[in-house]
Amino acid sequence: MTYHSQIIKIILLTIGIYLASCGSKDEKELTTSKPQETVQVRTQKIEPATYILEKEYYGTAHYVQATTYTSEVQGRVTNLNVKTGQKIRKGQQIMSFPPILHQFEIDQAQLAYDQLKDTYEKQKTLFEAGSVSKHSLSQLKNKMDIQYKALQNSKQLNVLKAPFAGTITEIFVKQNEEVAVGTPLFSISNTRALEIEFFIPSQDLNMINLGNKVSLIDEKTTLNGRITHKSLRMDSDAKAYRVKATFNENTPQHLEGRTLKASIEKTTLQNAIIIPWKSVKQESGKFYAYTIHNNRASKKQIHPIAIKGLDFIVKSGLEAGEYIVIDGKEKLNEGANIEMTK
């Protein structure tokens, strides 16, 4: 290669490098000069708040005191003194239920008493006329009184009385009806106290304690009560722990036997961070929220204590005083320019 050829080659190479650098510079200038798009979003400042954390379970409600009497012998219903829905006091007579054979004895005693009473009334008339001595009348009166006491004692042997104050919730028999062994006679319940039983998983065992407040909720009624029983032994069938709550208010009868929701106040969180559920973004089973720093979006992973309705209670990932995006998060990515609107 001649000397002149080398000179020409060097000149061409220099020109190529110069042109390339100029092109790169122009592209860089074009890229730099293109403005980044600004996204309009609505934000909210995180303010700490007090939050009552609750847990919800479902269970069947029943009266704390409730029983159904059944016949232990074959008998006949007599002196049915109550009706369904009637409130009764402890010890009040509900009905008489003598066995069939015993009722025959009562009937015989009643007949003997009626005969003595009739004789006494006749002798009393004769005594007033002077035909019968006072001693004879007095002896007859004593016999009649003894027979009356024997009759009443015989009847009381088969009187069914209320074991506690409550309400007759159902009567299964009628006056003078003969019933067989094992036949239900009536049901009585203390409607002032309702109990609900439910099961909790092992992870909730240490969070729920005796005395915790409980709200029993249905579409018409909310009752307030407390936890009165917590088993420390796992139920082998339910694979969970049995809990009972008692409600001592006047309880509507329509709640008995129903499956209801029990809301338990577990703890009160001070300075809790609560954000709207709509501000949370879910990706691959994880939760994220966008915060604003120097007018740019910052995507942060957040962890919940609980999610209740439209509230997301934050365990970690956000701090009080930060601004989060509550509308427009779908248009954002990390580092995006932000224009905050009300």
C-alpha positions in Angstrom: 0.0 0.0 0.0 1.4 3.4 -1.1 1.9 6.3 1.2 -0.9 8.2 -0.6 -3.3 5.3 -0.1 -2.7 5.3 3.6 -3.3 9.0 3.9 -6.6 8.7 2.0 -7.7 5.7 4.3 -7.0 7.7 7.4 -9.0 10.7 6.1 -12.0 8.5 5.3 -11.9 6.8 8.7 -11.8 10.2 10.5 -14.8 11.5 8.5 -16.8 8.3 9.3 -16.1 8.6 13.0 -17.1 12.3 12.9 -20.4 11.6 11.1 -21.2 8.8 13.5 -20.7 11.0 16.6 -22.8 13.7 15.1 -25.7 11.3 14.5 -25.5 9.9 18.0 -25.5 13.4 19.4 -28.6 14.3 17.3 -30.5 11.2 18.5 -29.6 11.9 22.1 -30.8 15.5 21.7 -34.0 14.3 20.2 -34.5 11.7 23.0 -33.7 14.2 25.7 -36.0 16.8 24.3 -39.0 14.5 24.2 -41.1 15.3 27.5 -42.3 12.4 29.7 -46.1 12.0 29.9 -47.7 13.3 33.1 -50.4 11.2 34.7 -53.3 12.8 36.6 -54.3 10.9 39.7 -56.3 11.5 42.9 -54.4 11.1 46.1 -55.1 10.9 49.8 -52.8 11.7 52.7 -52.4 8.8 55.2 -53.7 9.8 58.6 -53.3 7.4 61.6 -56.6 6.3 63.1 -58.0 4.1 65.9 -59.4 0.9 64.5 -61.4 -1.8 66.3 -60.3 -5.2 64.8 -63.1 -7.8 64.8 -63.4 -11.4 63.7 -66.6 -13.0 62.4 -67.8 -16.6 62.9 -71.0 -18.4 62.4 -72.9 -20.7 64.8 -76.3 -21.9 65.9 -78.2 -20.0 68.5 -80.2 -21.6 71.3 -81.6 -20.7 74.7 -79.2 -21.2 77.7 -82.0 -22.8 79.7 -84.3 -25.0 77.6 -85.8 -28.4 78.2 -88.5 -30.7 76.8 -90.4 -32.9 79.1 -91.3 -36.4 77.9 -93.6 -39.0 79.5 -91.8 -41.7 81.5 -94.9 -43.8 81.9 -98.1 -44.3 80.0 -100.6 -41.8 81.3 -103.3 -39.2 80.6 -103.0 -35.5 80.5 -105.2 -33.7 83.1 -105.3 -30.1 84.3 -103.4 -28.6 81.4 -102.9 -25.1 82.8 -100.8 -23.2 80.3 -100.6 -22.3 76.6 -97.8 -21.8 74.1 -96.1 -18.5 74.5 -97.2 -18.0 78.1 -94.6 -16.7 80.6 -94.4 -18.8 83.8 -92.6 -18.5 87.1 -90.4 -21.2 88.7 -92.5 -23.9 90.4 -95.7 -23.0 88.5 -97.9 -26.0 87.7 -97.9 -26.8 84.0 -100.1 -30.0 83.9 -101.0 -33.1 85.7 -99.9 -36.4 84.1 -100.9 -39.4 86.2 -100.2 -42.9 84.9 -103.3 -44.8 83.7 -103.5 -47.1 86.7 -102.8 -44.3 89.2 -105.5 -42.2 87.6 -107.9 -45.0 88.5 -106.8 -44.7 92.1 -107.3 -40.9 92.0 -110.8 -41.3 90.6 -111.6 -43.8 93.4 -110.3 -41.4 96.0 -112.3 -38.5 94.4 -115.5 -40.7 94.5 -115.0 -41.5 98.2 -114.5 -37.8 99.0 -117.6 -36.8 97.1 -119.6 -39.4 98.9 -118.3 -38.2 102.3 -119.0 -34.6 101.4 -122.6 -35.4 100.4 -123.1 -37.3 103.6 -121.7 -34.5 105.7 -124.0 -31.9 104.1 -127.0 -34.1 104.9 -125.9 -34.7 108.5 -125.3 -31.0 108.9 -128.9 -30.4 108.0 -130.1 -33.0 110.5 -127.8 -31.5 113.1 -129.4 -28.1 112.6 -132.8 -29.8 113.1 -131.6 -31.4 116.3 -131.7 -35.0 114.9 -127.9 -35.6 115.0 -125.4 -35.0 117.8 -122.5 -32.5 117.4 -120.0 -35.3 118.1 -121.3 -37.4 115.2 -121.1 -34.4 112.9 -117.6 -33.6 114.0 -116.3 -37.2 113.4 -117.8 -37.1 109.9 -116.1 -33.8 109.2 -112.7 -35.2 110.3 -113.1 -38.2 107.9 -114.0 -35.9 105.1 -110.9 -33.7 105.7 -108.6 -36.7 105.9 -110.0 -38.0 102.6 -109.6 -34.6 101.0 -105.9 -34.4 102.0 -105.3 -37.9 100.7 -106.9 -37.0 97.4 -104.8 -33.8 97.0 -101.6 -35.7 97.9 -102.4 -38.3 95.3 -102.9 -35.7 92.7 -99.7 -33.8 93.5 -97.6 -36.9 92.9 -98.1 -36.4 89.2 -98.0 -32.6 88.8 -95.4 -31.3 86.4 -94.0 -27.9 87.5 -91.7 -25.4 85.8 -88.0 -25.9 86.9 -87.2 -22.3 86.1 -88.8 -19.1 85.1 -89.3 -18.9 81.4 -91.7 -19.2 78.5 -93.7 -22.2 77.2 -92.4 -22.6 73.7 -94.4 -25.6 72.7 -97.2 -27.9 73.9 -97.3 -31.3 72.2 -100.4 -32.8 73.9 -104.1 -31.9 74.6 -106.3 -32.1 77.7 -107.4 -35.7 78.6 -105.1 -37.1 75.9 -103.6 -40.5 76.7 -99.9 -40.7 75.7 -97.3 -43.5 75.5 -93.9 -43.7 77.1 -91.4 -41.2 75.6 -94.0 -38.9 74.2 -93.0 -35.2 74.4 -95.3 -33.2 76.6 -94.1 -29.6 76.5 -91.0 -27.4 76.1 -89.9 -24.5 78.3 -87.1 -22.0 77.7 -85.6 -19.1 79.5 -85.9 -16.6 76.6 -84.0 -13.9 78.4 -80.6 -15.7 77.8 -79.5 -16.8 74.4 -76.3 -18.8 73.6 -74.4 -19.3 70.4 -71.8 -22.0 69.8 -69.2 -21.8 67.1 -65.7 -23.1 66.3 -62.4 -21.2 65.9 -59.2 -22.2 64.2 -56.0 -22.7 66.2 -54.5 -19.4 64.9 -57.3 -17.5 66.6 -57.1 -19.3 69.9 -54.8 -16.8 71.6 -56.7 -13.8 70.2 -60.1 -14.7 71.8 -60.5 -14.7 75.5 -63.3 -15.1 78.1 -65.1 -11.8 78.5 -64.5 -10.6 75.0 -67.4 -8.5 73.6 -69.5 -10.3 71.0 -72.3 -8.9 68.7 -74.9 -11.4 67.4 -76.2 -10.1 64.1 -79.1 -11.0 61.8 -81.0 -8.9 59.3 -83.4 -7.5 62.0 -81.5 -7.6 65.3 -78.2 -7.0 66.9 -77.6 -8.4 70.4 -74.5 -7.7 72.6 -72.9 -10.4 74.8 -69.6 -11.8 75.9 -67.5 -15.0 75.5 -68.4 -17.3 78.3 -66.7 -20.5 77.3 -63.5 -21.4 75.3 -62.3 -24.9 75.0 -58.6 -25.5 75.0 -59.1 -28.9 73.5 -59.5 -29.4 69.8 -62.8 -30.9 68.6 -61.8 -34.1 66.8 -64.6 -33.7 64.2 -64.5 -30.0 63.6 -60.7 -29.8 63.8 -61.2 -26.5 65.7 -61.9 -25.2 69.2 -65.4 -24.8 70.6 -66.4 -21.3 71.8 -69.7 -20.2 73.4 -71.0 -16.7 73.8 -74.0 -15.7 76.0 -76.5 -12.8 75.4 -78.6 -11.9 78.5 -80.8 -9.3 76.8 -84.4 -9.9 76.0 -83.9 -12.1 72.9 -86.5 -12.4 70.1 -87.8 -16.0 69.8 -87.2 -16.0 66.0 -83.4 -16.3 66.7 -83.6 -19.6 68.5 -82.3 -22.5 66.3 -80.9 -20.2 63.6 -77.4 -20.0 62.2 -76.2 -16.5 62.9 -73.1 -14.3 62.6 -71.1 -13.6 65.7 -68.7 -10.6 65.5 -66.0 -10.6 68.1 -64.1 -7.5 69.1 -60.5 -8.9 69.2 -58.4 -5.7 69.9 -58.2 -2.0 69.4 -55.4 -0.7 67.1 -54.1 2.7 68.0 -52.4 4.8 65.1 -53.6 2.2 62.6 -52.9 2.9 58.9 -56.1 2.3 56.9 -56.3 2.8 53.2 -59.2 2.3 50.7 -59.4 -1.1 49.1 -59.6 0.6 45.7 -56.1 2.0 46.2 -54.6 -1.5 46.4 -53.2 -3.3 43.4 -52.9 -7.1 43.4 -50.2 -8.9 41.5 -49.3 -12.6 41.9 -51.0 -12.8 45.3 -49.2 -9.8 46.6 -50.5 -6.3 47.5 -49.1 -3.0 46.3 -49.9 0.7 46.6 -48.5 3.8 44.8 -47.1 6.6 46.9 -46.0 10.1 45.7 -42.4 11.3 46.1 -41.3 14.5 44.4 -44.2 14.3 42.0 -43.2 10.8 40.9 -45.0 7.4 41.5 -43.3 4.9 43.8 -44.7 1.4 43.9 -44.6 -0.2 47.4 -45.5 -3.7 48.5 -47.8 -3.6 51.5 -48.9 -6.3 54.0 -52.3 -6.4 55.6 -53.4 -7.0 59.2 -57.0 -7.5 57.9 -59.2 -6.6 55.0 -62.7 -5.5 56.2 -65.2 -4.5 53.6 -63.7 -1.5 51.7 -60.9 -1.0 54.3 -57.4 -2.4 53.9 -55.6 -2.3 57.4 -51.9 -2.0 56.7 -49.4 -4.0 58.8 -46.3 -2.8 57.0 -45.2 -1.0 53.8 -46.7 2.5 54.4 -46.2 5.3 56.8 -48.4 8.1 58.2 -48.0 11.3 56.3 -47.4 9.7 52.9 -49.7 10.4 50.0 -51.2 7.3 48.2 -52.9 7.1 44.8 -56.6 6.2 45.3 -57.8 6.8 41.7 -55.7 6.3 38.5 -53.3 3.6 39.7 -54.0 1.5 36.5 -52.2 4.1 34.4 -49.1 4.2 36.6 -45.7 2.6 36.6 -42.6 3.1 38.7 -41.2 6.6 38.4 -44.1 8.0 36.4 -44.7 11.8 36.6 -47.7 12.6 38.7 -50.1 15.5 38.7 -52.3 15.3 41.8 -56.0 16.3 41.5 -58.7 16.6 44.1 
